[in-house]
Amino acid sequence: MIVIDRDGYRPNVGIILCNAKNEVFWGKRVREHSWQFPQGGINPGESPEVAMYRELHEEVGLRQEHVSILGRTREWLRYEVPERWLRREWRGNYRGQKQIWFLLRLVGRDTDVCLRATEKPEFDAWRWNDYWVPTESVVEFKRDVYQKALSELVRYLERQNHVLARRRPARHTDEDPRGSEVGGQPPV
Protein backbone atom coordinates (compact mmCIF):
# COMPACT_ATOMS: atom_id res chain seq x y z
CA MET A 1 0.00 0.00 0.00
CA ILE A 2 1.36 3.40 -1.01
CA VAL A 3 0.93 6.14 1.61
CA ILE A 4 0.57 9.73 0.41
CA ASP A 5 0.20 12.57 2.91
CA ARG A 6 -2.48 15.26 2.66
CA ASP A 7 -0.06 17.53 0.74
CA GLY A 8 0.54 14.86 -1.92
CA TYR A 9 3.97 13.61 -0.79
CA ARG A 10 4.94 9.99 -0.27
CA PRO A 11 7.07 9.43 2.87
CA ASN A 12 10.43 8.04 1.91
CA VAL A 13 13.98 7.46 3.17
CA GLY A 14 17.24 8.27 1.41
CA ILE A 15 20.55 6.63 2.23
CA ILE A 16 24.02 8.09 1.88
CA LEU A 17 26.39 5.19 2.53
CA CYS A 18 30.06 6.10 3.14
CA ASN A 19 33.11 3.89 3.25
CA ALA A 20 36.18 4.46 5.47
CA LYS A 21 37.53 7.00 2.95
CA ASN A 22 34.28 9.05 3.15
CA GLU A 23 33.44 8.08 -0.42
CA VAL A 24 29.73 7.56 -1.11
CA PHE A 25 27.91 4.58 -2.60
CA TRP A 26 26.39 5.38 -5.98
CA GLY A 27 24.01 2.86 -7.61
CA LYS A 28 23.16 2.71 -11.33
CA ARG A 29 19.47 2.15 -11.89
CA VAL A 30 18.64 -1.07 -13.73
CA ARG A 31 18.71 -0.59 -17.54
CA GLU A 32 19.11 3.19 -17.20
CA HIS A 33 21.98 5.62 -17.44
CA SER A 34 21.19 7.38 -14.17
CA TRP A 35 22.96 6.98 -10.86
CA GLN A 36 21.51 7.60 -7.44
CA PHE A 37 21.66 6.94 -3.72
CA PRO A 38 19.52 4.10 -2.36
CA GLN A 39 16.05 5.27 -1.37
CA GLY A 40 12.56 3.92 -0.90
CA GLY A 41 9.12 4.37 0.58
CA ILE A 42 8.13 4.09 4.19
CA ASN A 43 5.45 1.44 4.67
CA PRO A 44 2.46 1.98 6.99
CA GLY A 45 3.56 1.44 10.59
CA GLU A 46 7.29 1.71 9.81
CA SER A 47 9.56 4.27 11.39
CA PRO A 48 12.04 5.99 9.07
CA GLU A 49 14.88 3.97 10.65
CA VAL A 50 13.12 0.62 10.12
CA ALA A 51 12.33 1.61 6.52
CA MET A 52 15.97 2.62 6.00
CA TYR A 53 17.26 -0.80 7.09
CA ARG A 54 14.68 -2.57 4.92
CA GLU A 55 15.57 -0.48 1.86
CA LEU A 56 19.30 -0.89 2.54
CA HIS A 57 18.88 -4.65 2.37
CA GLU A 58 16.49 -4.64 -0.61
CA GLU A 59 18.62 -2.32 -2.75
CA VAL A 60 22.19 -2.93 -1.58
CA GLY A 61 22.03 -6.30 0.20
CA LEU A 62 23.45 -4.89 3.43
CA ARG A 63 22.05 -5.56 6.89
CA GLN A 64 22.13 -3.58 10.12
CA GLU A 65 25.36 -5.25 11.24
CA HIS A 66 27.14 -4.01 8.09
CA VAL A 67 26.60 -0.29 8.85
CA SER A 68 26.53 2.28 11.61
CA ILE A 69 24.28 5.35 11.60
CA LEU A 70 26.28 8.58 11.67
CA GLY A 71 23.32 10.96 11.39
CA ARG A 72 20.02 11.83 9.76
CA THR A 73 18.33 14.96 8.45
CA ARG A 74 16.38 16.96 11.01
CA GLU A 75 13.36 17.56 8.79
CA TRP A 76 11.74 16.08 5.70
CA LEU A 77 13.37 17.11 2.40
CA ARG A 78 10.89 17.28 -0.47
CA TYR A 79 11.01 17.05 -4.23
CA GLU A 80 8.23 17.21 -6.79
CA VAL A 81 8.02 14.67 -9.59
CA PRO A 82 7.25 16.14 -13.03
CA GLU A 83 3.89 14.93 -14.35
CA ARG A 84 5.47 13.13 -17.32
CA TRP A 85 7.25 10.83 -14.79
CA LEU A 86 4.07 9.99 -12.85
CA ARG A 87 2.12 6.77 -13.15
CA ARG A 88 -1.32 7.47 -14.58
CA GLU A 89 -3.10 6.31 -11.41
CA TRP A 90 -1.09 8.74 -9.24
CA ARG A 91 -1.89 11.88 -11.24
CA GLY A 92 -4.01 14.41 -9.43
CA ASN A 93 -3.17 13.81 -5.76
CA TYR A 94 0.54 12.85 -5.89
CA ARG A 95 3.14 15.64 -6.00
CA GLY A 96 6.37 13.89 -5.08
CA GLN A 97 8.36 12.52 -2.17
CA LYS A 98 9.32 13.76 1.26
CA GLN A 99 12.44 12.12 2.59
CA ILE A 100 14.38 11.61 5.79
CA TRP A 101 18.02 11.06 4.81
CA PHE A 102 20.43 8.86 6.74
CA LEU A 103 24.22 9.01 6.62
CA LEU A 104 25.67 5.54 7.21
CA ARG A 105 29.21 4.24 7.58
CA LEU A 106 29.96 0.84 6.03
CA VAL A 107 31.57 -1.23 8.79
CA GLY A 108 31.41 -4.40 6.72
CA ARG A 109 33.32 -5.07 3.51
CA ASP A 110 32.69 -4.06 -0.09
CA THR A 111 32.05 -7.74 -0.80
CA ASP A 112 29.02 -7.61 1.53
CA VAL A 113 27.23 -5.48 -1.07
CA CYS A 114 24.80 -7.62 -3.08
CA LEU A 115 22.65 -5.91 -5.70
CA ARG A 116 20.67 -9.14 -6.24
CA ALA A 117 19.37 -9.50 -2.66
CA THR A 118 15.77 -9.40 -3.94
CA GLU A 119 13.93 -10.63 -7.03
CA LYS A 120 13.55 -7.08 -8.42
CA PRO A 121 16.91 -5.30 -8.07
CA GLU A 122 17.01 -1.49 -8.22
CA PHE A 123 20.63 -1.27 -9.35
CA ASP A 124 22.73 -3.20 -11.86
CA ALA A 125 26.09 -1.59 -10.99
CA TRP A 126 27.64 0.43 -8.20
CA ARG A 127 30.76 2.41 -7.34
CA TRP A 128 32.32 4.61 -4.69
CA ASN A 129 32.51 8.35 -5.47
CA ASP A 130 33.90 11.42 -3.77
CA TYR A 131 31.41 12.76 -1.18
CA TRP A 132 30.85 15.90 -3.26
CA VAL A 133 30.29 14.02 -6.51
CA PRO A 134 28.58 16.26 -9.07
CA THR A 135 24.92 15.35 -9.43
CA GLU A 136 24.59 15.65 -13.22
CA SER A 137 24.02 11.90 -13.49
CA VAL A 138 21.07 12.12 -11.08
CA VAL A 139 17.61 12.72 -12.55
CA GLU A 140 17.18 16.50 -12.60
CA PHE A 141 14.23 16.82 -10.20
CA LYS A 142 16.15 15.07 -7.37
CA ARG A 143 19.37 17.11 -7.60
CA ASP A 144 18.41 19.87 -5.17
CA VAL A 145 17.38 17.35 -2.48
CA TYR A 146 20.68 15.50 -2.94
CA GLN A 147 22.63 18.74 -2.42
CA LYS A 148 20.57 19.60 0.67
CA ALA A 149 21.03 16.13 2.18
CA LEU A 150 24.79 16.07 1.50
CA SER A 151 25.19 19.59 2.89
CA GLU A 152 23.22 18.90 6.06
CA LEU A 153 24.84 15.54 6.80
CA VAL A 154 28.49 16.43 6.04
CA ARG A 155 28.88 17.78 9.58
CA TYR A 156 28.90 14.20 10.89
CA LEU A 157 31.91 13.43 8.70
CA GLU A 158 33.62 16.75 9.38
CA ARG A 159 33.94 15.76 13.02
CA GLN A 160 36.15 12.92 11.82
CA ASN A 161 37.82 14.59 8.84
CA HIS A 162 38.21 18.38 8.59
CA VAL A 163 39.57 18.11 5.04
CA LEU A 164 36.19 17.11 3.60
CA ALA A 165 34.56 20.51 4.12
CA ARG A 166 37.46 22.35 2.47
CA ARG A 167 37.14 20.19 -0.65
CA ARG A 168 33.46 21.01 -1.24
CA PRO A 169 33.05 22.10 -4.89
CA ALA A 170 30.60 24.63 -6.22
CA ARG A 171 27.28 23.13 -7.29
CA HIS A 172 27.20 21.35 -10.65
CA THR A 173 30.87 21.50 -11.55
CA ASP A 174 32.46 20.21 -14.72
CA GLU A 175 34.34 17.51 -12.80
CA ASP A 176 34.25 13.97 -14.10
CA PRO A 177 31.26 12.29 -12.31
CA ARG A 178 32.37 8.78 -13.18
CA GLY A 179 34.25 7.94 -10.00
CA SER A 180 36.28 4.79 -9.61
CA GLU A 181 35.69 1.22 -10.68
CA VAL A 182 34.28 -1.09 -8.02
CA GLY A 183 33.73 -4.80 -8.14
CA GLY A 184 34.58 -4.98 -11.83
CA GLN A 185 31.85 -2.47 -12.70
CA PRO A 186 33.25 0.03 -15.21
CA PRO A 187 32.34 3.69 -14.83
CA VAL A 188 29.95 5.13 -17.40
C-alpha positions as CSV (number, residue, x, y, z in Angstrom):
1,M,0.0,0.0,0.0
2,I,1.4,3.4,-1.0
3,V,0.9,6.1,1.6
4,I,0.6,9.7,0.4
5,D,0.2,12.6,2.9
6,R,-2.5,15.3,2.7
7,D,-0.1,17.5,0.7
8,G,0.5,14.9,-1.9
9,Y,4.0,13.6,-0.8
10,R,4.9,10.0,-0.3
11,P,7.1,9.4,2.9
12,N,10.4,8.0,1.9
13,V,14.0,7.5,3.2
14,G,17.2,8.3,1.4
15,I,20.6,6.6,2.2
16,I,24.0,8.1,1.9
17,L,26.4,5.2,2.5
18,C,30.1,6.1,3.1
19,N,33.1,3.9,3.2
20,A,36.2,4.5,5.5
21,K,37.5,7.0,3.0
22,N,34.3,9.0,3.1
23,E,33.4,8.1,-0.4
24,V,29.7,7.6,-1.1
25,F,27.9,4.6,-2.6
26,W,26.4,5.4,-6.0
27,G,24.0,2.9,-7.6
28,K,23.2,2.7,-11.3
29,R,19.5,2.1,-11.9
30,V,18.6,-1.1,-13.7
31,R,18.7,-0.6,-17.5
32,E,19.1,3.2,-17.2
33,H,22.0,5.6,-17.4
34,S,21.2,7.4,-14.2
35,W,23.0,7.0,-10.9
36,Q,21.5,7.6,-7.4
37,F,21.7,6.9,-3.7
38,P,19.5,4.1,-2.4
39,Q,16.0,5.3,-1.4
40,G,12.6,3.9,-0.9
41,G,9.1,4.4,0.6
42,I,8.1,4.1,4.2
43,N,5.4,1.4,4.7
44,P,2.5,2.0,7.0
45,G,3.6,1.4,10.6
46,E,7.3,1.7,9.8
47,S,9.6,4.3,11.4
48,P,12.0,6.0,9.1
49,E,14.9,4.0,10.6
50,V,13.1,0.6,10.1
51,A,12.3,1.6,6.5
52,M,16.0,2.6,6.0
53,Y,17.3,-0.8,7.1
54,R,14.7,-2.6,4.9
55,E,15.6,-0.5,1.9
56,L,19.3,-0.9,2.5
57,H,18.9,-4.7,2.4
58,E,16.5,-4.6,-0.6
59,E,18.6,-2.3,-2.7
60,V,22.2,-2.9,-1.6
61,G,22.0,-6.3,0.2
62,L,23.4,-4.9,3.4
63,R,22.0,-5.6,6.9
64,Q,22.1,-3.6,10.1
65,E,25.4,-5.3,11.2
66,H,27.1,-4.0,8.1
67,V,26.6,-0.3,8.9
68,S,26.5,2.3,11.6
69,I,24.3,5.3,11.6
70,L,26.3,8.6,11.7
71,G,23.3,11.0,11.4
72,R,20.0,11.8,9.8
73,T,18.3,15.0,8.4
74,R,16.4,17.0,11.0
75,E,13.4,17.6,8.8
76,W,11.7,16.1,5.7
77,L,13.4,17.1,2.4
78,R,10.9,17.3,-0.5
79,Y,11.0,17.0,-4.2
80,E,8.2,17.2,-6.8
81,V,8.0,14.7,-9.6
82,P,7.3,16.1,-13.0
83,E,3.9,14.9,-14.4
84,R,5.5,13.1,-17.3
85,W,7.2,10.8,-14.8
86,L,4.1,10.0,-12.9
87,R,2.1,6.8,-13.1
88,R,-1.3,7.5,-14.6
89,E,-3.1,6.3,-11.4
90,W,-1.1,8.7,-9.2
91,R,-1.9,11.9,-11.2
92,G,-4.0,14.4,-9.4
93,N,-3.2,13.8,-5.8
94,Y,0.5,12.8,-5.9
95,R,3.1,15.6,-6.0
96,G,6.4,13.9,-5.1
97,Q,8.4,12.5,-2.2
98,K,9.3,13.8,1.3
99,Q,12.4,12.1,2.6
100,I,14.4,11.6,5.8
101,W,18.0,11.1,4.8
102,F,20.4,8.9,6.7
103,L,24.2,9.0,6.6
104,L,25.7,5.5,7.2
105,R,29.2,4.2,7.6
106,L,30.0,0.8,6.0
107,V,31.6,-1.2,8.8
108,G,31.4,-4.4,6.7
109,R,33.3,-5.1,3.5
110,D,32.7,-4.1,-0.1
111,T,32.1,-7.7,-0.8
112,D,29.0,-7.6,1.5
113,V,27.2,-5.5,-1.1
114,C,24.8,-7.6,-3.1
115,L,22.6,-5.9,-5.7
116,R,20.7,-9.1,-6.2
117,A,19.4,-9.5,-2.7
118,T,15.8,-9.4,-3.9
119,E,13.9,-10.6,-7.0
120,K,13.5,-7.1,-8.4
121,P,16.9,-5.3,-8.1
122,E,17.0,-1.5,-8.2
123,F,20.6,-1.3,-9.3
124,D,22.7,-3.2,-11.9
125,A,26.1,-1.6,-11.0
126,W,27.6,0.4,-8.2
127,R,30.8,2.4,-7.3
128,W,32.3,4.6,-4.7
129,N,32.5,8.3,-5.5
130,D,33.9,11.4,-3.8
131,Y,31.4,12.8,-1.2
132,W,30.9,15.9,-3.3
133,V,30.3,14.0,-6.5
134,P,28.6,16.3,-9.1
135,T,24.9,15.3,-9.4
136,E,24.6,15.7,-13.2
137,S,24.0,11.9,-13.5
138,V,21.1,12.1,-11.1
139,V,17.6,12.7,-12.6
140,E,17.2,16.5,-12.6
141,F,14.2,16.8,-10.2
142,K,16.2,15.1,-7.4
143,R,19.4,17.1,-7.6
144,D,18.4,19.9,-5.2
145,V,17.4,17.4,-2.5
146,Y,20.7,15.5,-2.9
147,Q,22.6,18.7,-2.4
148,K,20.6,19.6,0.7
149,A,21.0,16.1,2.2
150,L,24.8,16.1,1.5
151,S,25.2,19.6,2.9
152,E,23.2,18.9,6.1
153,L,24.8,15.5,6.8
154,V,28.5,16.4,6.0
155,R,28.9,17.8,9.6
156,Y,28.9,14.2,10.9
157,L,31.9,13.4,8.7
158,E,33.6,16.8,9.4
159,R,33.9,15.8,13.0
160,Q,36.1,12.9,11.8
161,N,37.8,14.6,8.8
162,H,38.2,18.4,8.6
163,V,39.6,18.1,5.0
164,L,36.2,17.1,3.6
165,A,34.6,20.5,4.1
166,R,37.5,22.3,2.5
167,R,37.1,20.2,-0.7
168,R,33.5,21.0,-1.2
169,P,33.0,22.1,-4.9
170,A,30.6,24.6,-6.2
171,R,27.3,23.1,-7.3
172,H,27.2,21.4,-10.7
173,T,30.9,21.5,-11.6
174,D,32.5,20.2,-14.7
175,E,34.3,17.5,-12.8
176,D,34.2,14.0,-14.1
177,P,31.3,12.3,-12.3
178,R,32.4,8.8,-13.2
179,G,34.2,7.9,-10.0
180,S,36.3,4.8,-9.6
181,E,35.7,1.2,-10.7
182,V,34.3,-1.1,-8.0
183,G,33.7,-4.8,-8.1
184,G,34.6,-5.0,-11.8
185,Q,31.9,-2.5,-12.7
186,P,33.3,0.0,-15.2
187,P,32.3,3.7,-14.8
188,V,29.9,5.1,-17.4
